[in-house]
Amino acid sequence: MEEVRAYKTTDGKLFGYQEQALEHEESLKWIDRINEFSESTFCPYTSGAQNSMMAKTIVAWERFKVGV
């Protein structure tokens, strides 16, 4: 048997790396606004891989701004 370290986020998801957990936690703060933007006429990427990349980029930007 092997002991493993995991990071649990506020919504109960487990991550093997702290960076992944931090990214997910930050996305939880912004998901409603990101979805609102995604469905608006301002967003050029309303579906598919580009939409997912756009959402990750917004989360990364917000983390960068606050130094998380």
Sequence and secondary structure as in RCSB ss.txt:
>XXXX:A:sequence
MEEVRAYKTTDGKLFGYQEQALEHEESLKWIDRINEFSESTFCPYTSGAQNSMMAKTIVAWERFKVGV
>XXXX:A:secstr
      EE TTS EESSHHHHHHHHHHHHHHHHHHHHHTSTT S  SHHHHHHHHHHHHHHHHHHHT 
